[in-house]
Amino acid sequence: MASLKVPASVPPPYEDAEQLHKAFEGWGTNEGLIISILAHRNAAQRNLIRQVYAEAYGKDLLKDLDKELSSDFERTVLLWTLDPAERDAYLANEATKRFTSSNWVLMEIACTRSSHDLFKVRQAYHARYKKSLEEDVAYHTTGDFRKLLVPLVSTFRYEGEEVNTMLAKSEAKILHEKISDKAYSDDEIIRILTTRSKAQLNATLNNYNNAFGNAINKNLKEDSDNDFLKLLRATIKCLTYPEKYFEKLLRLSIKKLGTDEWALTRVVTTRAEVDMERIKEEYHRRNSVTLDRDIAGDTSGDYERMLLALIGHGDA
């Protein structure tokens, strides 16, 4: 259940568009009004507001927001206002660029979106950048990273709960053999992680744990300085317990020396409508403090207010 609180009686999109237009007029921008509208509308409503705004004023709402806002608050509002597939396409494209490249962001998008959502991301990428996500990922990665990431972003997994228990046992054995041999990028490991449904993977990893007395990620930690292994462990976590992955990402982005605003913004804007409640519960369990309290203690101003509104805390 998403944590985003949409008011019980949402005004029609033309009213929201009119209010946003007013927020840009005169001396100074009315940031509070922008937060009170956009932070409390779901993806479908935000899309309608953008359409109505363009029809009414002949302008792109995103361009007006870009012109009127600044810094981390601007980035949060712009990312949030994008359609989820457009947003992921943009984040994936940034993750292939020289100065913002991140194998982790590509893995995160590939592993925590549903098959249908990931397909829509590939379509949005194709429409926006006139090339495929797969070709960009292949071009901007090398070696074992390419071997893992290209099939991850290309996959269309079965989404159901059906599980083959015999297959789970046999593939747990294969994974254990390859990891024992330190063949971490073996074709079989890549095949299992990039093609099996999440339900099937969970069954396989439970079998691994029961049969060999250790969780798979514990066995993958033995070579802790290996960057590919770190990505492999994160891949497994994203596919099986995404709330644990995102909790850790938020904790590191807030608690390390100097806030990592980019990671904080990315997680909040991409998970607010998906699994933020579970992430918040995991955060509280792991840190004995609420996520909204840590965000409030580490950010300020409109940026803080927007983030808190998105994670479902407060009215604006």
KETI-302403 format. One line per 5 residues: their letters; for each residue z, y, x of C-alpha. Coordinates in Angstrom, 3 decimals. Layout:
N
a = Z:Y:X | ...;
% end
This chain:
316
maslk = 0.000:0.000:0.000 | -1.015:3.345:1.472 | 1.638:6.011:1.829 | -0.601:8.921:0.892 | 0.829:10.638:-2.169;
vpasv = -1.864:11.950:-4.480 | -0.454:14.174:-7.230 | -0.364:12.561:-10.680 | -2.670:15.214:-12.117 | -5.247:16.104:-9.499;
pppye = -7.274:19.251:-10.287 | -11.034:18.754:-10.659 | -12.963:18.982:-7.376 | -14.540:22.342:-8.268 | -11.031:23.870:-8.487;
daeql = -10.089:22.389:-5.109 | -13.345:23.687:-3.608 | -12.671:27.154:-5.045 | -9.107:27.187:-3.679 | -10.308:26.096:-0.231;
hkafe = -12.925:28.839:-0.250 | -10.189:31.344:-1.112 | -8.071:29.993:1.763 | -10.761:31.168:4.200 | -11.174:34.661:2.736;
gwgtn = -9.486:37.876:3.809 | -7.442:38.445:6.932 | -6.199:35.132:8.299 | -6.523:31.661:6.911 | -4.141:30.181:4.347;
eglii = -3.271:26.986:6.228 | -0.575:26.004:3.735 | -3.120:25.968:0.904 | -5.484:23.792:2.951 | -2.676:21.287:3.623;
silah = -1.524:21.288:-0.014 | -5.030:20.305:-1.144 | -6.640:18.099:1.504 | -3.531:16.190:2.604 | -3.000:15.074:-0.992;
rnaaq = -6.486:13.841:-1.884 | -7.840:10.350:-1.287 | -11.138:9.575:0.448 | -13.224:9.589:-2.746 | -11.703:12.901:-3.853;
rnlir = -12.272:14.505:-0.450 | -15.929:13.430:-0.555 | -16.348:15.026:-3.993 | -14.710:18.255:-2.789 | -17.187:18.398:0.117;
qvyae = -20.147:17.868:-2.229 | -18.973:20.471:-4.744 | -18.183:22.953:-1.954 | -21.698:22.598:-0.540 | -23.270:23.064:-3.992;
aygkd = -21.090:26.050:-4.910 | -21.165:27.991:-1.629 | -24.184:26.617:0.233 | -21.959:25.770:3.174 | -20.568:22.675:4.840;
llkdl = -16.793:22.486:4.264 | -16.320:20.795:7.646 | -18.073:23.668:9.439 | -15.942:26.236:7.621 | -12.769:24.325:8.507;
dkels = -13.947:24.114:12.110 | -14.529:27.875:12.173 | -11.199:28.803:10.546 | -8.754:26.378:12.191 | -7.821:25.594:15.775;
sdfer = -6.295:23.065:18.186 | -4.531:19.870:17.022 | -4.220:21.048:13.431 | -7.977:21.611:13.269 | -8.717:18.185:14.719;
tvllw = -6.363:16.495:12.241 | -7.849:18.267:9.214 | -11.434:17.587:10.313 | -10.826:13.894:11.045 | -8.963:13.466:7.770;
tldpa = -11.647:15.210:5.698 | -14.398:12.941:7.026 | -15.310:9.836:5.040 | -13.486:6.854:6.709 | -16.744:5.257:7.924;
erday = -18.006:8.608:9.287 | -14.650:9.144:10.995 | -14.738:5.737:12.665 | -18.343:6.276:13.753 | -17.317:9.584:15.341;
lanea = -14.274:8.018:17.066 | -16.386:5.107:18.335 | -19.005:7.493:19.691 | -16.331:9.555:21.461 | -14.994:6.291:22.907;
tkrft = -18.326:5.649:24.642 | -18.590:9.090:26.246 | -17.804:9.688:29.876 | -14.742:11.928:29.545 | -13.288:10.433:26.381;
ssnwv = -14.281:6.799:26.911 | -11.830:4.205:25.644 | -12.315:0.472:25.341 | -9.076:0.444:23.343 | -10.401:2.697:20.563;
lmeia = -13.513:0.514:20.219 | -11.369:-2.625:20.044 | -8.987:-0.964:17.554 | -11.811:-0.048:15.154 | -13.444:-3.478:15.466;
ctrss = -10.240:-5.447:14.885 | -8.309:-3.476:12.261 | -11.066:-2.661:9.767 | -12.230:-5.160:7.144 | -15.635:-6.756:7.690;
hdlfk = -17.096:-4.575:4.937 | -15.545:-1.410:6.396 | -16.772:-2.255:9.899 | -20.269:-2.804:8.477 | -20.090:0.677:6.899;
vrqay = -19.020:2.109:10.274 | -22.108:0.584:11.897 | -24.295:2.080:9.139 | -22.662:5.511:9.537 | -23.094:5.312:13.318;
haryk = -26.769:4.448:12.902 | -27.309:7.344:10.483 | -25.463:9.925:12.585 | -26.492:9.014:16.141 | -29.920:7.400:15.541;
kslee = -28.971:4.284:17.495 | -26.720:1.293:16.948 | -23.028:1.102:17.771 | -23.699:-2.210:19.534 | -26.268:-0.713:21.897;
dvayh = -23.964:2.170:22.856 | -21.015:-0.168:23.440 | -23.226:-2.474:25.521 | -24.597:0.446:27.538 | -21.226:2.062:28.260;
ttgdf = -19.238:-1.075:29.148 | -19.589:-3.692:31.866 | -18.509:-7.205:32.773 | -15.736:-8.867:30.783 | -15.159:-5.714:28.706;
rkllv = -18.763:-5.764:27.486 | -18.542:-9.514:26.893 | -15.608:-8.985:24.510 | -16.413:-5.632:22.889 | -20.061:-6.112:21.877;
plvst = -19.362:-9.183:19.689 | -16.183:-7.547:18.358 | -18.028:-4.487:17.024 | -20.897:-6.706:15.770 | -18.818:-9.220:13.843;
fryeg = -18.751:-9.817:10.096 | -15.739:-12.096:9.581 | -14.923:-14.179:6.532 | -12.217:-12.216:4.694 | -10.679:-14.962:2.556;
eevnt = -7.474:-16.956:2.975 | -9.127:-20.379:3.401 | -7.897:-22.095:6.564 | -9.105:-25.257:8.311 | -5.927:-26.782:9.789;
mlaks = -7.756:-29.338:11.972 | -9.873:-26.538:13.437 | -6.749:-24.443:14.030 | -5.204:-27.289:16.051 | -8.321:-27.973:18.106;
eakil = -8.960:-24.276:18.847 | -5.308:-23.703:19.792 | -5.787:-26.483:22.360 | -9.000:-24.876:23.667 | -7.267:-21.488:24.025;
hekis = -4.344:-23.069:25.869 | -6.620:-24.936:28.287 | -8.658:-21.832:29.117 | -5.581:-19.629:29.571 | -3.886:-22.275:31.747;
dkays = -7.002:-22.216:33.932 | -6.890:-18.370:33.940 | -10.415:-18.402:32.459 | -9.532:-15.378:30.340 | -13.092:-14.297:29.576;
ddeii = -14.397:-17.805:28.911 | -17.096:-18.001:26.226 | -14.822:-20.147:24.038 | -11.997:-17.583:24.008 | -14.473:-14.819:23.174;
riltt = -16.114:-16.953:20.463 | -12.815:-17.762:18.730 | -11.496:-14.184:18.806 | -14.763:-12.559:17.705 | -15.884:-14.921:14.924;
rskaq = -12.919:-16.511:13.160 | -11.361:-14.977:10.054 | -7.963:-13.324:10.493 | -6.329:-16.048:8.374 | -7.903:-18.738:10.555;
lnatl = -6.820:-16.937:13.734 | -3.243:-16.680:12.475 | -3.231:-20.416:11.797 | -4.637:-21.128:15.275 | -2.073:-18.902:16.988;
nnynn = 0.790:-20.445:14.999 | -0.440:-23.852:16.163 | -0.583:-22.534:19.726 | 3.015:-21.370:19.503 | 4.263:-24.636:17.983;
afgna = 2.309:-26.965:20.255 | 2.888:-25.185:23.565 | 6.248:-23.482:23.026 | 5.021:-19.950:23.739 | 3.218:-17.215:21.848;
inknl = -0.287:-16.750:23.250 | 0.383:-13.149:24.295 | 3.369:-14.290:26.345 | 1.082:-16.620:28.295 | -1.414:-13.775:28.735;
kedsd = 1.274:-11.526:30.236 | 1.559:-13.492:33.473 | -1.143:-11.405:35.100 | 0.220:-8.075:33.842 | -1.848:-5.739:36.066;
ndflk = -5.166:-7.051:34.779 | -6.770:-4.393:32.509 | -8.979:-6.915:30.738 | -5.917:-9.024:29.920 | -4.168:-5.967:28.489;
llrat = -7.152:-5.387:26.209 | -7.254:-9.077:25.269 | -3.563:-9.013:24.295 | -4.114:-5.839:22.255 | -7.115:-7.481:20.545;
ikclt = -4.958:-10.417:19.460 | -2.219:-8.072:18.219 | -4.708:-5.928:16.258 | -6.238:-9.000:14.627 | -2.899:-10.524:13.628;
ypeky = -0.197:-7.804:13.406 | -1.933:-4.404:13.321 | 1.286:-2.617:12.258 | 2.925:-3.737:15.542 | -0.019:-2.447:17.554;
fekll = -0.010:0.933:15.796 | 3.781:1.244:15.979 | 3.629:0.842:19.749 | 0.730:3.295:20.009 | 2.675:5.893:18.017;
rlsik = 5.863:5.281:20.004 | 4.036:5.733:23.313 | 2.150:8.814:22.066 | 5.391:10.519:20.941 | 7.962:9.375:23.479;
klgtd = 6.112:9.611:26.756 | 6.316:12.775:28.853 | 4.203:15.212:26.831 | 2.859:14.126:23.473 | -0.488:12.312:23.352;
ewalt = -1.758:14.331:20.381 | -5.139:12.608:20.344 | -3.602:9.146:19.826 | -1.058:10.483:17.326 | -3.769:12.254:15.312;
rvvtt = -6.090:9.238:15.406 | -3.480:6.763:14.157 | -2.179:9.007:11.365 | -5.625:9.986:10.043 | -7.082:6.461:10.186;
raevd = -4.048:4.550:8.802 | -2.619:6.974:6.197 | -4.650:5.361:3.401 | -4.445:1.817:4.756 | -1.122:0.478:6.043;
merik = 1.052:3.474:6.933 | 4.012:2.144:4.930 | 4.063:-1.053:7.014 | 3.662:0.944:10.234 | 6.568:3.216:9.225;
eeyhr = 8.765:0.197:8.444 | 7.906:-1.370:11.814 | 8.568:1.950:13.580 | 11.993:2.276:11.972 | 12.855:-1.341:12.767;
rnsvt = 11.768:-0.997:16.392 | 13.164:2.478:17.151 | 16.125:2.877:14.740 | 14.711:6.251:13.750 | 12.087:7.161:11.159;
ldrdi = 8.548:8.038:12.180 | 8.642:11.342:10.283 | 11.774:12.359:12.190 | 10.143:11.630:15.552 | 6.941:13.446:14.560;
agdts = 8.966:16.454:13.358 | 10.887:16.476:16.639 | 7.762:16.338:18.767 | 5.254:18.561:16.956 | 5.404:21.949:15.279;
gdyer = 3.745:24.361:12.856 | 0.758:23.446:10.715 | 0.031:20.387:12.863 | 3.494:19.000:12.113 | 3.195:19.823:8.394;
mllal = -0.206:18.131:8.119 | 0.956:14.966:9.891 | 4.112:14.711:7.774 | 2.099:15.211:4.578 | -0.303:12.445:5.646;
ighgd = 2.396:9.893:6.388 | 3.812:10.558:2.935 | 6.776:12.749:3.821 | 7.362:16.009:2.001 | 5.115:17.917:-0.356;
a = 2.964:19.772:2.125;
% end
